[in-house]
Amino acid sequence: MNSTTTSTTTAAKTVLISGASIAGPALALWLHRYGFTATVVERAPELRTGGYKVDIRGTAIEVCRRMGVLDEIRAKSTDMRGGSYVDDAGRTIGELPADIFGGRVEEDDEIMRGELARILHDRTRDDVEYVFGDSIAALAEDADGVTVTFESGTVRRFDLVVGADGLHSNTRRLAFGPEERFKRHLGAYISIFTAPNHLGLDRWETYHALPGKLVCVYSSAGEADAKNLFIFSSPRELPHDPRDVTAQKRALADRFTGDGWEIPRLLGHAADADDFYLDSMSLVEMDRWSKGRVVLLGDAAHCSSPASGQGTGLALTGAYVLAGELARAHGDHTVAFARYEERMRPGVEQNQRMAEGFVKEMTVGSKWKIALRMLMVRTLPKTPWKNLIAKKIRDGIQAAANAVPIEDYAAPTAGAADPRPTVAA
């Protein structure tokens, strides 16, 4: 199907986006450039700026360059120097430079998720309507648009609705059905929170591996505090209420009770952390990412879990492709949604397969396998074939990071439908 395809469907110009993390504001930026009117609704009362460091590499680098935010990302780079593994006594087993740890090459970079969210929000807040402290309660689609009822009681009309609201997408639940149909647990959980940097780390990450568990503490450029990251295997999903943070903290403490190194001290900080996060490492697998005038973006459509290291890159790339295809199709969502999925799906599936392998690597289940890995970490910098091993690691990650090819999208030609205002019902 080429760009000259025509349709009798009314050109969409008003778009509601659920979620103000990364995918949502990125999509809003592109939609505004193409002449659409975007509204972003976010359940949180304000912009959420917590989270862990995220990779910007491969195709996402070019997307950020075209967005005009690459220099800002560079200025807020984590600038990590490397990392080390330590034993129960805190003795260093081995060290590796940041490029090997992250599989990065050339222009690839890394930024804290909260900093990226702030950059995207700052770039769009003057051109895009943001509604914080509210969320979608009901969707009613007809031939001309979607009537959206919000939890606040407000009712509004939009041409299209985009769910960019993460793994536990409310939009997906309303339009496609229960989360259990689409989420596949990968057998592990991840938790992260901010705590005092009592290890005195400077752009450095320190790992401690246990059977079925991995703990990491790191501090990036410009950060006085540290991030504490815990990963643990759990073949079965735990009872999990995303809003019950007290229960989440208790679940984490239970999993690491009795473990050594700095773990008791780190868990003590978890109790007071106001940015505590815990969730399953899961994939979202769907036959289709759109239904009528509703479409999903980023983790809501195809979560690859934090294990892939590609969730942010896929969100940024997906936003670019979705907006570009809507512009190319002059707002015909029936054409644009199909093209968006056709271009994104092969790369998404490649990244999801990579994530499955990485989860197993993060939660090695036996002491002898951990010992073997520590031997490799200790000896790799001294071996003559270290560059070949590092290249093999990078090649796999880079293939996934560049798995979604992007095109040049031009703004709609003259004669496209004029933007229609969002009307309260």
HELIX and SHEET records of a PDB file:
HELIX    1   1 ALA A   23  ARG A   33  1                                  11    
HELIX    2   2 THR A   59  MET A   67  1                                   9    
HELIX    3   3 LEU A   70  ALA A   75  1                                   6    
HELIX    4   4 ALA A   98  GLY A  102  1                                   5    
HELIX    5   5 ARG A  113  THR A  124  1                                  12    
HELIX    6   6 ASN A  170  PHE A  176  1                                   7    
HELIX    7   7 GLU A  179  ARG A  181  5                                   3    
HELIX    8   8 VAL A  245  PHE A  256  1                                  12    
HELIX    9   9 ILE A  263  ALA A  270  1                                   8    
HELIX   10  10 ASP A  299  HIS A  302  1                                   4    
HELIX   11  11 PRO A  306  SER A  308  5                                   3    
HELIX   12  12 GLY A  311  ARG A  328  1                                  18    
HELIX   13  13 HIS A  333  MET A  362  1                                  30    
HELIX   14  14 LYS A  367  THR A  379  1                                  13    
HELIX   15  15 LEU A  380  LYS A  382  5                                   3    
HELIX   16  16 LYS A  386  ALA A  401  1                                  16    
SHEET    1   A 6 GLU A 129  PHE A 132  0                                        
SHEET    2   A 6 THR A  37  GLU A  42  1                                        
SHEET    3   A 6 THR A  14  SER A  18  1                                        
SHEET    4   A 6 LEU A 160  GLY A 163  1                                        
SHEET    5   A 6 VAL A 294  LEU A 296  1                                        
SHEET    6   A 6 SER A 290  LYS A 291 -1                                        
SHEET    1   B 2 LYS A  53  ILE A  56  0                                        
SHEET    2   B 2 ASP A 109  MET A 112 -1                                        
SHEET    1   C 7 THR A  92  PRO A  97  0                                        
SHEET    2   C 7 GLY A  82  VAL A  86 -1                                        
SHEET    3   C 7 TRP A 204  LEU A 210  1                                        
SHEET    4   C 7 LYS A 213  SER A 219 -1                                        
SHEET    5   C 7 ALA A 226  SER A 233 -1                                        
SHEET    6   C 7 LYS A 183  ALA A 195 -1                                        
SHEET    7   C 7 TYR A 277  VAL A 284 -1                                        
SHEET    1   D 3 ILE A 136  ASP A 142  0                                        
SHEET    2   D 3 GLY A 145  PHE A 150 -1                                        
SHEET    3   D 3 VAL A 155  PHE A 158 -1                                        
END                                                                             
